[in-house]
Amino acid sequence: MNKPLSYKDAGVDIDAGDALVERIKPMAAKTLREGVLSGLGGFGALFEVPKRYQEPVLVSGTDGVGTKLKLAFEWGMHDSVGIDLVAMSVNDVLVQGAEPLFFLDYFACGKLDVDTAATVVQGIATGCELAGCALMGGETAEMPGMYPPGEYDLAGFAVGVVEKSKILTGALVSQGDVVLGLASSGVHSNGFSLVRKVIERSASALPQQLDGLPFRQALMAPTRIYVKSVLAALAQHPIHALAHITGGGLLENIPRVLPDGLCAQLQLGSWPRSELFAWLQTQAGIDDIEMNRTFNNGLGMVVVVPASAATDCAATLRGMGEQVHVVGSIETRGTGPAVVLR
């Protein structure tokens, strides 16, 4: 008679999953905020919209980390990808003018390594603290045979809220508005398929440092979370639009918040050129147009504001720790592209 098979024999370790949950609980507890009605462990997360909102509109966003994870596996750098995961969703929610409320994560692997998973979730919790939102739950899926040993995948889901009268749609953007660019922390989590090709091409000729950081740290720097600084600016200044610079770069994300008939004219050289992006462009051999539609190229968030409020808005953002650059203006479009680099 054949030996009875357990779930563990099939490759799923329930005890390891339970151990991970116990490791996660204190991390999640540090992210609790007003509105949280239930913690980890339930079948669903319960959250009460703060009563200070008169006409609350919920805003949701979801994203992953992409092929940046391949470098995390190869280099054993799992501590920052959780921040990336949170950043990609909360920055998108923020663009509508919304305050992120809570976050859920999905971690999938072939065989659960509790230490690696806990490191990733610690990054997720850190990202939630930076965004001021609660880590309310998620899913850890151990699926034998679905992923190569040592690899995993991540997905994240953020829910925010905005007063209905304050939703940012881009409809207020006008000719003469100023375009402010908020500095990125590096590549963020887009364009890594090209980054990995560049690394492969460069082989042993990789630089030791870029922008004062060891090469690997420069590339793996987590996506900057703009939530607290931009919410502070929204509370004080008449911001007309925001654009999170993700896949598609400056050339494809800014047009998403521009009314018909208007374009954004950006002045090349109006923001600093980092060693990281200079190296990527040189090694990839691509022109400025391709560079600005593949990477954020140094600007992770764009703020469109009336000219009369631009100086004060920039000062508020700088006071919150952002590097702010006046990078262009909104002009009549005509028959040209929606973003013009001059």
C-alpha positions as CSV (number, residue, x, y, z in Angstrom):
1,M,0.0,0.0,0.0
2,N,1.3,3.4,-0.9
3,K,2.4,5.8,1.8
4,P,-0.3,8.5,2.5
5,L,0.7,11.8,0.9
6,S,0.6,15.1,2.9
7,Y,0.3,18.6,1.5
8,K,4.0,19.1,2.5
9,D,4.9,16.0,0.3
10,A,3.3,17.9,-2.6
11,G,5.5,20.9,-1.9
12,V,3.3,23.1,0.2
13,D,4.5,23.8,3.7
14,I,1.5,25.1,5.8
15,D,3.8,25.5,8.8
16,A,6.1,27.8,6.9
17,G,3.1,29.9,5.8
18,D,2.0,30.2,9.4
19,A,5.5,31.2,10.5
20,L,5.5,33.9,7.8
21,V,2.2,35.3,9.0
22,E,3.5,35.6,12.6
23,R,6.6,37.4,11.2
24,I,4.4,39.8,9.3
25,K,2.0,40.8,12.1
26,P,4.2,43.3,13.9
27,M,5.3,44.8,10.5
28,A,1.6,45.4,9.6
29,A,0.8,46.7,13.0
30,K,3.2,49.6,12.5
31,T,1.2,50.8,9.5
32,L,-2.2,51.0,11.3
33,R,-4.1,54.3,10.8
34,E,-7.6,55.7,11.3
35,G,-10.3,53.7,9.6
36,V,-8.8,50.2,10.1
37,L,-11.4,47.9,11.6
38,S,-9.7,44.6,11.2
39,G,-6.1,43.4,11.1
40,L,-4.4,40.4,9.4
41,G,-6.0,37.0,9.5
42,G,-9.6,37.6,8.4
43,F,-11.2,36.6,5.1
44,G,-11.4,40.2,4.2
45,A,-10.0,43.5,5.3
46,L,-12.5,46.0,6.9
47,F,-11.9,49.7,6.5
48,E,-14.1,52.7,7.4
49,V,-13.7,55.8,5.2
50,P,-12.7,58.7,7.5
51,K,-15.7,60.8,8.4
52,R,-13.9,64.1,7.4
53,Y,-14.8,63.3,3.8
54,Q,-18.2,64.7,2.8
55,E,-18.5,63.1,-0.7
56,P,-15.8,60.4,-0.6
57,V,-14.8,58.7,-3.9
58,L,-12.7,55.6,-3.7
59,V,-9.7,55.4,-6.1
60,S,-8.0,52.0,-6.7
61,G,-4.7,51.0,-8.3
62,T,-2.8,47.8,-8.9
63,D,0.7,47.1,-10.2
64,G,3.7,44.8,-9.8
65,V,7.5,45.3,-9.8
66,G,8.2,43.8,-13.2
67,T,11.5,42.4,-14.4
68,K,13.4,44.3,-11.8
69,L,12.7,41.2,-9.7
70,K,15.1,39.2,-11.9
71,L,18.0,41.4,-10.6
72,A,16.7,41.0,-7.1
73,F,16.9,37.2,-7.5
74,E,20.3,37.3,-9.1
75,W,21.8,39.7,-6.7
76,G,20.0,38.6,-3.5
77,M,18.6,42.1,-3.0
78,H,15.0,41.6,-1.6
79,D,14.8,44.4,0.9
80,S,13.7,47.2,-1.4
81,V,11.3,45.6,-4.0
82,G,8.5,45.7,-1.4
83,I,8.8,49.5,-1.4
84,D,8.7,49.4,-5.2
85,L,5.5,47.4,-5.1
86,V,3.7,49.9,-2.8
87,A,5.1,53.0,-4.7
88,M,3.8,51.9,-8.1
89,S,0.2,51.7,-6.9
90,V,0.0,54.6,-4.3
91,N,1.7,57.0,-6.7
92,D,-0.9,56.2,-9.3
93,V,-3.8,56.7,-6.8
94,L,-2.2,60.0,-5.8
95,V,-2.5,61.3,-9.3
96,Q,-6.2,61.6,-8.9
97,G,-5.6,63.7,-5.8
98,A,-6.4,60.8,-3.6
99,E,-5.1,59.9,-0.1
100,P,-4.0,56.2,-0.1
101,L,-5.9,54.4,2.7
102,F,-4.9,50.8,2.6
103,F,-2.8,48.3,0.7
104,L,-3.0,44.5,0.0
105,D,-0.2,42.4,-1.4
106,Y,0.1,39.1,-3.3
107,F,3.3,37.1,-3.0
108,A,3.6,33.9,-5.1
109,C,6.4,31.4,-5.2
110,G,7.1,27.8,-5.9
111,K,8.6,27.0,-2.5
112,L,8.2,29.4,0.4
113,D,11.4,30.8,1.9
114,V,10.2,32.4,5.1
115,D,13.3,34.7,5.5
116,T,13.1,36.0,1.9
117,A,9.4,36.5,2.0
118,A,9.6,38.3,5.4
119,T,12.3,40.6,3.9
120,V,10.0,41.4,1.0
121,V,7.0,42.1,3.3
122,Q,9.2,44.3,5.5
123,G,9.8,46.4,2.4
124,I,6.1,46.5,1.7
125,A,5.4,47.7,5.3
126,T,8.1,50.3,5.0
127,G,6.4,51.5,1.8
128,C,3.0,51.7,3.5
129,E,4.5,53.8,6.3
130,L,6.1,56.2,3.8
131,A,2.7,56.5,2.0
132,G,0.7,56.8,5.3
133,C,-1.5,53.8,4.4
134,A,-2.3,50.6,6.2
135,L,-1.0,47.2,5.2
136,M,-4.3,45.4,5.9
137,G,-3.7,41.9,4.4
138,G,-2.7,40.0,1.4
139,E,-2.0,36.5,0.1
140,T,1.0,34.2,0.1
141,A,0.6,31.5,-2.5
142,E,3.0,28.6,-2.5
143,M,2.6,26.8,-5.9
144,P,5.1,24.0,-6.5
145,G,6.3,23.8,-10.1
146,M,5.0,27.3,-11.0
147,Y,8.2,29.2,-10.4
148,P,11.9,28.3,-10.6
149,P,13.7,27.8,-7.2
150,G,14.5,31.1,-5.5
151,E,12.0,33.1,-7.6
152,Y,8.7,34.7,-6.7
153,D,6.2,37.3,-8.1
154,L,4.6,40.3,-6.5
155,A,1.4,42.2,-7.1
156,G,0.0,45.1,-5.1
157,F,-3.4,46.7,-4.7
158,A,-4.0,50.2,-3.2
159,V,-7.3,51.9,-2.3
160,G,-7.4,55.6,-1.7
161,V,-10.1,58.3,-1.2
162,V,-10.6,61.8,-2.6
163,E,-13.4,64.4,-2.1
164,K,-15.5,64.3,-5.2
165,S,-15.1,68.0,-5.8
166,K,-11.3,67.7,-5.6
167,I,-10.7,64.9,-8.1
168,L,-7.9,65.8,-10.5
169,T,-8.8,65.0,-14.1
170,G,-6.6,67.4,-16.0
171,A,-9.6,69.4,-17.1
172,L,-8.3,72.5,-15.4
173,V,-4.9,72.4,-17.2
174,S,-4.5,75.7,-19.2
175,Q,-2.1,77.4,-21.6
176,G,0.6,79.1,-19.6
177,D,0.6,76.6,-16.7
178,V,4.0,75.7,-15.3
179,V,5.3,72.1,-15.3
180,L,7.3,71.1,-12.2
181,G,9.3,67.9,-12.2
182,L,10.0,66.0,-8.9
183,A,13.2,64.1,-9.0
184,S,13.1,60.3,-9.1
185,S,15.3,58.1,-7.0
186,G,16.6,56.3,-10.0
187,V,15.1,53.9,-12.6
188,H,12.2,53.1,-10.3
189,S,10.4,50.0,-11.6
190,N,10.1,50.5,-15.3
191,G,12.4,49.8,-18.2
192,F,14.3,46.9,-16.5
193,S,14.0,44.6,-19.5
194,L,16.2,47.1,-21.3
195,V,18.4,47.6,-18.2
196,R,19.1,43.9,-18.0
197,K,20.0,43.9,-21.7
198,V,22.5,46.8,-21.1
199,I,24.0,44.9,-18.1
200,E,24.3,41.8,-20.3
201,R,26.0,43.8,-23.1
202,S,28.4,45.6,-20.7
203,A,29.4,42.2,-19.1
204,S,32.6,42.8,-17.1
205,A,32.8,46.5,-18.0
206,L,30.2,47.6,-15.4
207,P,31.0,50.7,-13.4
208,Q,31.9,50.3,-9.8
209,Q,29.7,53.3,-8.7
210,L,27.0,55.6,-10.2
211,D,26.0,58.8,-8.5
212,G,28.0,58.0,-5.4
213,L,26.4,54.6,-4.8
214,P,27.7,51.1,-5.5
215,F,26.4,50.0,-9.0
216,R,23.9,47.5,-7.8
217,Q,22.4,49.8,-5.1
218,A,22.1,52.6,-7.7
219,L,20.1,50.3,-10.0
220,M,18.0,48.8,-7.2
221,A,17.1,52.0,-5.4
222,P,13.4,51.8,-4.5
223,T,10.8,53.8,-6.3
224,R,10.3,57.2,-4.6
225,I,6.9,57.6,-2.8
226,Y,5.5,61.1,-3.4
227,V,2.3,60.8,-1.3
228,K,3.0,62.9,1.8
229,S,4.7,65.7,0.0
230,V,2.2,66.0,-2.8
231,L,-0.8,65.8,-0.5
232,A,0.7,68.7,1.5
233,A,1.0,70.7,-1.7
234,L,-2.5,69.8,-2.8
235,A,-3.8,71.1,0.5
236,Q,-2.2,74.5,-0.1
237,H,-2.0,75.2,-3.8
238,P,-4.3,75.0,-6.9
239,I,-2.6,72.1,-8.6
240,H,-4.2,71.4,-12.0
241,A,-2.8,67.9,-12.7
242,L,-0.3,65.3,-11.7
243,A,1.4,62.6,-13.8
244,H,3.2,59.6,-12.4
245,I,6.1,58.9,-14.7
246,T,6.1,55.1,-15.2
247,G,6.1,52.9,-18.2
248,G,6.2,55.1,-21.3
249,G,8.2,57.7,-19.6
250,L,7.7,61.5,-19.9
251,L,6.4,61.2,-23.4
252,E,3.5,58.9,-22.8
253,N,2.4,59.7,-19.3
254,I,2.1,63.5,-19.3
255,P,-0.4,63.4,-22.3
256,R,-2.7,61.3,-20.1
257,V,-3.6,64.5,-18.1
258,L,-3.6,67.1,-20.9
259,P,-6.9,68.4,-22.5
260,D,-7.2,68.3,-26.3
261,G,-5.4,71.1,-28.0
262,L,-2.6,71.5,-25.4
263,C,0.9,70.2,-25.2
264,A,3.7,70.2,-22.6
265,Q,6.9,71.9,-23.8
266,L,9.8,70.5,-21.7
267,Q,13.2,72.2,-21.7
268,L,16.0,69.6,-22.0
269,G,18.7,70.4,-19.4
270,S,16.3,72.0,-17.0
271,W,16.7,69.0,-14.6
272,P,20.0,67.3,-13.6
273,R,21.5,64.5,-15.7
274,S,22.4,61.6,-13.3
275,E,25.3,59.3,-14.0
276,L,22.9,56.4,-14.0
277,F,20.7,57.6,-16.8
278,A,23.7,58.9,-18.8
279,W,25.3,55.5,-18.5
280,L,22.1,53.7,-19.6
281,Q,21.7,55.9,-22.6
282,T,25.3,55.6,-23.7
283,Q,25.4,51.8,-23.3
284,A,22.0,51.3,-24.9
285,G,22.9,53.7,-27.8
286,I,19.4,55.3,-27.8
287,D,18.4,58.9,-28.6
288,D,16.7,61.4,-26.3
289,I,13.2,60.5,-27.6
290,E,13.6,56.8,-26.9
291,M,15.2,57.6,-23.5
292,N,12.3,59.7,-22.5
293,R,9.7,57.2,-23.5
294,T,11.4,54.2,-21.8
295,F,12.6,55.6,-18.5
296,N,11.5,58.4,-16.1
297,N,15.0,59.9,-17.0
298,G,15.2,61.6,-13.6
299,L,11.7,62.8,-13.0
300,G,9.3,60.5,-11.2
301,M,6.3,62.8,-10.8
302,V,5.2,65.8,-12.8
303,V,3.0,68.6,-11.3
304,V,1.1,71.1,-13.5
305,V,0.3,74.3,-11.6
306,P,-0.8,77.8,-12.6
307,A,2.1,80.1,-13.2
308,S,1.0,82.4,-10.3
309,A,1.3,79.5,-7.8
310,A,4.4,77.7,-9.2
311,T,7.0,79.3,-6.9
312,D,5.0,78.7,-3.7
313,C,4.0,75.2,-4.7
314,A,7.7,74.3,-5.5
315,A,8.7,75.8,-2.1
316,T,6.1,73.6,-0.3
317,L,7.3,70.5,-2.1
318,R,11.0,71.3,-1.3
319,G,10.0,71.8,2.3
320,M,8.7,68.3,2.3
321,G,12.0,66.9,1.0
322,E,11.5,66.9,-2.7
323,Q,14.0,68.0,-5.3
324,V,11.8,70.2,-7.6
325,H,12.7,71.6,-11.0
326,V,10.8,73.9,-13.3
327,V,11.0,71.8,-16.5
328,G,8.5,73.4,-18.9
329,S,5.1,74.9,-19.6
330,I,1.7,74.1,-21.1
331,E,1.2,75.6,-24.6
332,T,-1.2,75.4,-27.5
333,R,-0.6,72.1,-29.3
334,G,-1.4,72.6,-33.0
335,T,-0.5,69.5,-35.1
336,G,2.6,68.5,-33.1
337,P,3.1,65.9,-30.4
338,A,1.6,66.2,-26.9
339,V,5.1,66.5,-25.3
340,V,7.8,68.5,-27.0
341,L,11.4,68.3,-25.9
342,R,13.4,71.4,-26.7
